Amino acid sequence: MSSEALARLTEAVVDHRFRGLPPDADGLTVGELAAQRRNLFTGGFTTPVLALSAEHLEHNLRLMAEYTERHGLAFAPHGKTSMAPQLFARQIEHGAWGITLAVPHQVRVARAFGVERVFLANELVDAAALGWIAAELADPAFRFVCYVDSVRGVELMDAALTEAGTPRPVDVVVELAAGEGARTGVRTEAECARVADAVAAARSLRLAGVAGYEGEVPGATPERVRAWLDRLVALAVEFDKAGRFAGLDEIVVSAGGSAWFDTVAEAFAAIPELSAPVLKLLRSGAYVSHDDGHYRRLTPFTRVPEEGALEPAFRLWAQVVSRPTAEQAFANAGKRDAAYDLDLPVARVVRRDGVERPATGIEVTGLSDQHAWLRTSPEADLEVGDWLGLGLSHPCTSFDKWQLIPVAEADGTVVDYVRTFF
């Protein structure tokens, strides 16, 4: 990645654009503010403010790097989770093959920061975006792979890339749908073959492998997910027997969200020897911050605890602004600040006068735009002015609400700021 582009992020001037930062830091650069190593709780930060745990972030990066290496997997973590080039860089430093993305704008962000390998886990038929991809392919170091799932899509891609004069073919993988009623992807193996035939006939595309997303398997269970993954592996084997991968240096077989990567590892370990080495590409993204809800329940590490455990890195700090009754209180963080599409935030800790304690008897029951509704039981010790630390669910809709996120050590010392691009 580009160290110069990353360094320029520290040159941004702190001002009203960035929520939660100390008002008296206005006019400083992000780098200057980071160098001050202010304390999140005593350094002038205002609530609500979202913070990342420096220790938990590093733990999660190391854990997944070790996991993928141990299981012989290449790793392209899904960048849509954070859209934070600083985190992309750390993921690549921890051995990631590249970054997975979902839409052209995200690829543009990644390329602006020098990401050399991008797996687009989506179909791409936008002529303007394909023209831009063609121009990027003039860089011989740039590796780009994306999904195809229809003959029509292949035809649109070929026309746009040919018109743009792409300097080399775009690598595509046939996406196998996770089942009837699932999201994108080809529904049958016979139709997969027809799409592959269309790719072979295209002037500006090259078939590089097969892929899909097991998280869309209807009624997902370990058995159903494994059955679909076995179909994906069998599709790669059949394509290889048919000579569809002739001339490739490697064959891409890719799957893997954040809920079933243990099953992906098992299925991919069973891929037989093919005509070229297989790039077994895992794409989990939510691991980088993990969470206190959806992925805390679904993480494969609960099924394979001997492999380790992810740690929730997000903490949204809000302040209690109203305590109208003994059973109710309100904090100053709501839908504009916290993810709520999968689960409501969870009250974790209360902080008062520098002392932190568990948020016993406090439950978030709802969110308004700028308020969290709190139900308090008799054992709850909560006063107006207390800081309330909230755990969040679903990283993908947590990162996108904050442009600049402090990274704090366990004692509250802020050591960095992560910039997001949504």
N, C-alpha and C positions, 0 to 999 in steps of 0.2 A: 504494500500500500504506500501511498504518498505521504511521507513524513512532513513535507512542506504544507500540503493541504490540511493535515491534521493540526499542525502548528498554528495555522491561520485561525483555527477555531478559538484559540486562546486570545486572539486579538480583538474579538467582539467586545463592544463596550457594554457594560452593565447599565441597564436603565429599566424603564417601566415595562419593556417587552417581556421581562422574565419574572414570573410570579414567585413570591416567597423569598426573594433575595433581600438582603439588608438595604433599606432605603439610603443609608449613608454610604453605600458602595457605588452609588450612581457616579458614572464617569470613569471608574476603574475599568480595566480590561478584565476579562474572565481570568486570564493568567495572573494578573496582579492580585485579584481577589483570592484565587486559589493559594497563592504564595503566602497570604496572611494566615491561612490555616485557622479560620474562625471556627468557633464552636456553634453547632447547629442550634443549641438551646440558649446560649448566652451571647452569641455574636451578632445579634440584631436581625436574624431571620424572622420573617413574619408568617403567620399561619393563614391559610393552609400551606404546607410545604411538603413536597414529596422528596424522599431521600432514598438512596440506595446504600445498603451495607457494603462497605469496602471488603470486609472479610468474607461475607457470604457470596458476594460476586466472584471473588477469586476462587473460593471453594468450588462453586458450580462450574466455572470454566475448567478447572483442573479435573474435576470428577468426570465430566463428559469426554474430555480429551483422553483420559486414562481408559474409560469404558470403550470408546470406539477403537482405540489402539488394541486393547485386549481382545476385541472381537473381530479384528481384521476388517473394520469398516472405514471407508473414507467418510469425511464429515463435511457437509455444507449446511451449517445451521441456517434456519430460516430468518433472514434479516428483517422481514416485515414485522416481527415481534417488537424490535426496538427502534429500527431505522436510525441507529446511532453509529456512525462511522468509527467512533472511538472504540465501541464494543466490537464492531467488525474486526478492527485491527487486533484487539486482544484475542478474539476467537481464532484468527489466523495465526497469531503468535503461539497459540496453544495447539497448533497443528491442523487447523481446519483446511480442507482442500480448497474451499472457496465459500461463497455465500449464496444461499437460495433466496430468490425474490419472487414477487407475484405479479407486478405490473411494470410497464416501461419506466414510469417516473422513478420507481425504486432503483431500477438498473442505472438510470442517469445519476442518481445520488451515489451509488456505489462506484461508478466509473469516475465521477468527479474526485473521489478520494483514492483512486488507483487500485480498486479491486480488480484482479486479473482473471478470476474464474467466477462465472455466474451461471447458476442453474435457475432458469425461470420455470417455476412449477405452475405453469398456466399456458393456455393457448395464446398465440399472438398473431392477430390478423390485421392490425392497424397499419396502414400503408406508411404513414408518417413515421411511426415508431420503427418499423422495419427499415425504412430508409436511414434512420439514425443508427440502427444496429449495423447496417451494411458499412457505414462510414467508420464505425468503431472497429470493425473487423480488419481495417487497414493496419491496426496495431497487431503485429504477429504474436504478441504475448497474451492477447485477449482470447479466452476460451468462453464460448457462449453455447448453452444447450437449452432448448425449450420443448414443451409438449406439442404434440399434434393429436387430434382425435377425430378428424373428418377429412374426406377427400376434398370437399369444398375449402376447408381451411388450408390444406396443402396448396391448392391452386391459388388462393389469394396470397399466401406467403411467397410462392414462387414468382408470381407476377410482380409483386412489389419489390422483391429483392433483385429480380432481373432488371427492372426499370431503374433501380438505384445503382446498378452496376456493382453488386457486392464482389469484393476481391476474392472471396472464397465461400464455399457453401456453408450454410448454417446447419449445425448439428441439431437434430430433433430426435426425440424419443416418443414412441407411441404410448399414449396414456391409456391404461386399462382401467375402466370404471370399477368402482368398488362394489357394484351390484346394481340391480334394478332400483330406480328411485334415488340413486346416489347422485353425486354432483357431476362434474364433467368426466369425459373419458369414453372410450369405445366400449360398447356393451358386450360384444361377442368376439371370440377369437377369429371367426371368419371375417368380421368387419375389420379387425386389427390387420389382417393380411391385406385387405383392400387398401387400407390407409398406407401400409408399408409399400405396396405396389405404386401408389401415387407418389410417394416420396422418391422411389427409385426412378420414376419418370421425370421428376422435376429437375430443372437445370441448376437450381441454386440451393438445394437441400441435400443433406446426407443423413441417412438413418444411423443413429449412434447407439440405440438401445431401446429399453422399455422402462416404464415407470408408472407410478400411481400413488394414491394416498389411502392407506388402510384405515385412517380415522373416519372415513365415510362409509365403512362397511355397515349396512343396516343391522341394528340389533347387535352391535359388536360384542363378541365374547372372544376369549383366547382361541377357541376352536374355529370360529368363523373368520377371524382375522388371519389365522394360520392358513385356512383353506384358500382364502383369496391370495395370500402371498405365494402359496404353492402354484396357483394359476399364473401369477406374474412370472415366477421362475420358469415354469413350463413354457410360457410364451417366449421367453428369451431363448430357451433351448430349441424350440421349434423353429424360430426365426434363424438361429445359427445353423441348424441342420439344412435349412432351405437355402443357405448361402447369402442371406440378406445382410450379414455383417462382414462380407468379404472386403478385405483391404483395410479394416480398422486396426488401429494400434491397441485399442481397448474397447470393451463393450460395457455400456452403462446400464446398470440395473439399480433403480432408485425407488425408495419409499421412505416412510418414517416420519411421523409427527412426534408429539411429546407424550402420547399415552400408550403406545404399543411398541416402542423401539426394542424392547426385549424380545418380542415375537419376531420382529424384523431381523434381529441379529441371529436368531435360531434358524429362520427360513433361509437367510442369505448364506449361512454356514453350509447349507446343503446344496448350493449351486454347484453343479458338476463342472469339470474342465470344459471350456469352450474353445473356439478357434483362435481367440485372443484373450489376454488377461481381462478379468471382469473388474470394473470399478463399482464396488458395492457401496452405493452412496446413500447415507442417512441424512435426513434433513430436519431433525428436531430443532425447534427454536425457543420454546418457552422456558427451557432449562436455565437460561442465562440469568434470569431473575427469579424463576420459579414463582410460587404464590402461596397464599394462605387459604385457598379455596379449591377451585376446579382441579388444578394440576396437583395440589397437595393430595387430593383423593385419588387421582388417576395415574400418578407417576408410576412407571414400571418398577421403580426402586422399592415400592411397597411389596411387590411380588418377588423381588430378588434382593432382599435386604443385605445379603452378603456382598453385593456389588457396591454398596455405599448408600448415601442419602443426600438429596438436594436440600438446600436451605433457602427459605423465602428471603429475598434480598430487599423487597420493597417495604417501606414504612411511610404511611401518609400521616403527617402530624397536623392535627386540627386543635382548635381551642374551644373549650366549653364556654358558650356565650349566654346561655339561658338555662335556668333550672326552675321551671314554673311550678313543679310539684315534686313530691318525694319519689314519684314513679316515672318521671320524665325529665329529659334534658335535651339540649340542642347544641351541636358543635358546628363550627363554621366551615365545613367541607361538604360538598354535595356532588351532584351528577357532573358538574363541570370539572371536578377534581379527581374523582374516583371511578374506576371501572364498576359497572353494575349490570352488565349484560348477561353474566352467568350467575354471579352471587353478589350479595351485598357485602360491603366491607365488614371486617370482624374486629371488635375492640380487643386490643392486645395488652396495652399498658397505659397507665396514668402517670403523669409526671407533674410533681408539685414541689416547688422550693428545692429543685435539684435532686429530688428523690423519686425514683421510678419504682412502680409496683404493678403487679398484675391487675388487669381491668376486671376484677371480680364483680359479677352481678350487673354488668353493663352489656347491652345488646343493641346493635344497630337494626332498627326495624324498617327504615325507609330512608330515601334520599329525596330532597327537593333540589332545585338547581344549585343552591349554595348552602344547604343545611343537611346535616345528618340527624335523623330522628333517633333518639336513644331511649330505650326502656331500662329503668334502673330498679333493681330489687333492693330489699332492705339492707343487704350486706354491702351494697355499692357505696364507696367513699368517693364522692364526686362533687366538686364545687365549681362555680363560675371562675374562669381563669385558668383552670387546669388544662394542661396539654394532654391530648388523647392520641395515642399511637394506634393507627388502624392498619391491619393487614388487608391486602387486596387480593381479589380473584381475577384471573385472566390477564396476563402480562400484555397481550396484544392491544387491549383497550385501556391499559394503564399508561404505558409509555406515550401514547399518542396525545395525551392531554397536557403534556409538559414539554416545553422547548429546551429547558436547561435544568438538569437534575443534579443536586448536590450528592456527592459520594462521601459518606461519613464513616469514620471508624467507630468502634464500639463506644468510645468515650465521648462521641459527638464531634470530634475534630473533622472538619470538612477538608478533604485532601484533593478533590477533583470535582469537575462539573461535566456532565455528559450532555452533549447537544443532540437533539433529535430532529429529524427531517421528515415530516408527514405532509 
